[in-house]
Amino acid sequence: MVIPTSMRLATYDRYGPPEVLSVTTGPVPRPDRGEVLVRVRAVSVNGGETGVRAGLLRPLTGNRFPKRVGVDLVGEVVEPGSSRFAVGDRVWGLIGRRMGSAAEYVAVPAQRLDHAPPGLTAAEAVALPVGTTAITALRDKAALAPGERLLVRGASGGVGYIAVQLGKAMGAHVTGLASAANLDLVRELGADEAIDYRDPGDLGRFDVVLDTAGTDLPAFHRLLTPRGRMVAISFDPSHLVRSVGFILVNAPRRTRWVRFFSGNPTTPLLAELGRWVRAGTIRPLVDKVFPLEDIAAAHRALEQGGVRGKFVVELP
C-alpha cells in the first residue's frame, strides 16, 4: 500500500466559534513504537471538543496553535507496526485525551484500538466508541444493579443514547431527560419514561443519576435516594470553580456520592462495547453526516442542541 506524504486535516489557529475551523494540508504522521497508522474514514463530533475549541478550557489547554479536533475514529490499518493488527483491518477507537483524529491519517497507540464490529457503515461505527464512557459510568463507577432507578440526563445525546440502551439491558428502570422533540426517540431506545428537560416536574428519586450536561449538578444530586450514586461526565465551563468544587466536596462521601471521570478507554473496554453491539443490545444512532470540509457546520449543529445520537464527519 502506497502511503502519501501529505493529508487533509481539520485545525484552528485561535479560539472561537465553529468558523475558526478550517481544513488544511499537513504531513502524514509517522507512527512511533507501539502505534498503528490508520487511514481514517469517519470521526464524530463530541461536546468536550467544541468546548475546547471555543476556549472554555483555556487555562487547561493553553494558547499554542494550531490545534486539532477529533477524539474517536473508524478506519483501516495501513501500518500495523508490531501490533496484533494487519494491513487492511477495520478498526475503531479513541486517540486518548489528545485530539486530532479529524484527519485522513492518524497514528494511534495500539492499546486504544480494537477491531470494529462487522456490518456497520463507517458513520454508524464511529457513533459508538463513546459508548465506552457509558459502560464505565454505569457498570464500573455506579455499579448499576437490576431493578434500580436510573436517570439519564441528555438521553438523546452522544453518550446518553447509549446509556439508555445499556441501562435497560442491565435491568434498570430508565428515565431519560431530553428535549420535547426527542422524547419518542428516547422511548424507542428503551427508556421506561422520557421527560422534557425544560419542564420535568417532580421526577421522584433515583438510585443512579448519569449527568452528561454538567450544569446545575446540586439540583440533580438532590434526586438521589439515601444510597444513591451520581456520575458526572461533564462540568459547567461557565461556572468552572463552582462545578468542580461541588464534585470534589461530594466525591469522598460514603453515600450519595458524586464521581467525575473523563473517558480514556483501552482495547478491553472497546472489545466489551463490541460484544454489546454484536449482540444487538446497543445500536448506533447517527443524526447527520458531514464531509470534512463542512466540519464547522457539524460543530455548529452540535452546539445548537437537540442532537439525536451523533453528528459524524466522513473522510472517504
N, C-alpha and C positions, 0 to 999 in steps of 0.2 A: 504493500500500500504506500503510495506516494503522499507524503505529508507536506503541505505547503509551508512556506516560510512566514506568511502573514495571514491575518484573520480579521474578521469584524468583531467588535465588542462594544458594549454599552458603557459609557463613562459619564462623569460630570466633573467640572472644574471649579464649582462653587456650590454652596448650599442654597437651596431654594425650592421653588415649585417644580412640578414634573418637567417643565420646559427646559430645565437646566441639563436634562439628559440628552445625550447625542450618541450616534453610532459612529465610531471611528475605526481606524485600522491600526493594528499593532502586531508584534511578532508572536508567532505560535510558541507557547511555553515549552521548555524542555523539562520533563519530569525528573525530580530528584529521586534519590534512593527511597524505595518504599511507595512511590507514587505511580499512578496509572494515567496515561494520556487518553482523554476521552473526546471524541467528536460529539459535541452537544447537539441534541435535536430539539429539546424543549426545556424551558425553565418556568417556574411560576413566580408570581409577584406576592410578596409577603409584607404584612403590616410593619414589621420591625424595620425592614429596609427602607420603606417610604419615610418612616420617622427619622432614620439616619440621614437620608438624602435631604430632608427638609431642615436639618440642622438642629433637631430637638435634642440630640445627644452630643452636641458639640464638645462639652467638657470631656467626654469619653472617647470621641472619635477624632478629635484634633482637626488641624487645618492644613494637612498635607494633601495636595491634589496632584493629578486627577484621582478620583475614587471610582470604584466599580460597584455594580449591583448584581444580585442573584445569589441565592444560597443553596438551591437544590437543582437537580438536573436529571435528565434521561438522555442516554446516547449510546454510542458504540465505542468499544475499546479499540484504539489504534496502536498504542504501545503499552503492553501489559507489564513490562519490567519483569520482576521476579515474583509477581503476584500469582494467585490461582486463576486469574482470568486469561483469556486468549483473545487474539485479534478478532474483531467482529462480534464479540459478546455484547449483548444488550444489557446495560447496567443502569441502575438508578442509585441516587444517594444525595448526600449533602456535603458541602465542602468544608464544613466546620464553621466556626464563628467569623472567619474572614469571609468577605464577599467577592464575587467575581465570576459566577457561573454563567452570567448572561454574555456569552462569548462562543464563538464557533468551536474553540478547543479550550480545554482546561485540564490542568494537572491536579489530580485528586489523590489524597492518601488512600491506599488500598483498603484500609480499615473503615473508610467512610462510604464504601460501595458494596452493592450486592447485585446479583442477577435480577433483572426486572421480571415481574410476573408476565407470562405469555398472554396473548390475546387482547392486549390493550394497545391503543394508539399511543404515540409519544405524549400527546396532550393529556390523555387520560392517566397515563402512568405518572406523569410529573405532578398531577394533582394530589398524589397520595403520600409521598415521603414525609410530609409534615405530620402525617398521622402517627409517626413515632412519638411526637410530643403528647398526643392523646393517650397512647399506651403508657408512657412513663407517668403521666399525671394520674390516670385512673387506677392503673394496676400497681405501680411501684410507689408512688407518693401517697395516694389516698387509700390504697388497699380496698377499693370499692367491692362490696360484698353483695351477693344476690339478695333481693328484697329491699335494699336500701334506696332512699330517695336521692336522686342526682339532679342538680340544677346545672344546665349548661348555658352560660351567658355568651351570646354571639353564636347561636346554634346553627346558623346558615353560613357562617364564615369558614375560612380555610381549615382551622383546627376543629371548630365547633361541629361542622357537619360530620366529621369522622367520629368525634366524641359521642355524638348522639347514637350513631350506629354501634359503636363499641360498648357504650354503657348499656344499651338494650341487650346486646349479646352476652354481657356479663351478668344479666339477670336483674338489673336495677329498674326502678320506676323512674323514667326520664322525663324531665320538664325542660323544654327549650325556650329561651328568650330570643326573639328575632323581630325584625320589622313586620308590620302587618301584611305586607305583600308576600312575605316568605313563610307564613305560618303553615300553609298547606304543604309546602315542601318539607318543613321540619317534621310534620306528621308522617309524610311519606318515608322519611328516613328512619322512622320507628319511634319517634317520641310519643309518650303517652299523653302529654299535654304540650301545646305550643301556645305561647302567650306573647302578646305585643309588648316589647320592652318599654314603649312610651307610656303605656297605661297598664301596668302589671297587676294592680290591685293587691289583695292580700295573697301572697304566694304560699304562705304556710312555712313549714320548717323542712330543712334538708340535712341529710347525713353528709353529703358531699356537695360542694359548690366548685365548679370549674369556671374560673373567670378568665376570659380571653380579651377583655376590654381594658381592665386596669383602672378605670375611673370609679370613684365613689365606693371604694372597697369596704369601708366600715358598714355601709348600709346592707351590703350582701353578706357580710360577716355576721350580722345580727340575725340572719335567717338560719344559722346553724343550730342543730339540735345540741343538747349538752355534750354529746360525744362526737359532734360533727367535725369535719375537716374541710379546709378551703385551700385549693391550689390555684395560684395566680400565675399566668404565663406572660403577663404584661403589666406595666405600671403606667401611671398618668404622667406623660412627659411635661405637661403644662404645670403640674404640681409635683415635681420630682421628689423634693425632700419630704413632703408630707406623705406621698405614696410609698416611697421606700421605707420611711420611718414607721409607718403602720405595719408593714410586713415584718420589719426587724423586731418590733415590740411584741408581735404576736407569734412569731416563729418558735420561741422556746417553750410555749405553753404545752402542757400535757394533754389538755383537751381544748377543743375549739381553736386549734392552731391554724396558722397560715403558712403555706410553703410557696416559695417562688423558685423557678428554675428556668434556664434557657436551654432549649433542646440542642444537643450536640451528639447525635446518635452514631453508633458504630455498627458494623456488619451484623452482629447478632440481633440487634433491635430491628434493623431493616428486614432481616430474614423472618422475624416474628410477624412483622407487618405483612410481608409477602404471604405467609400462611393464612392470615385472616382474609386477604384479598382472594387467594386461590380458592378458599372455601366458600366464597361468595358472601361472607359476612359483612365485609366492608367494600363498598363500591365507589368508584370515583365520581366526582361531580365537577364538571367544567362549565363555568359561566360563559366565558368568551375567549377566543383565541386571537392573538395579535401577532403580526410579524415583528421581527426585531426592530425594524425601522420605526415602528409605532409603539415602542416601549414606554414613551412618555404618556401616551394615551392609556396604556394599561395601568400605569401608576395613578393617573388621574381618576380612572374608573374605580380603582380600589378606594381611593380617598373619598370618593363621593358616597360610599356606603351602599348598603343593600345587596352586597355580593351574595351570589348563590354558588357556594363552593369555591372554586379557584379561577382567577384570571391567569391565562397561560400565554407565554411568548414562545413562538416556534422559530427554529433556525434550520430550515430544510437544507 
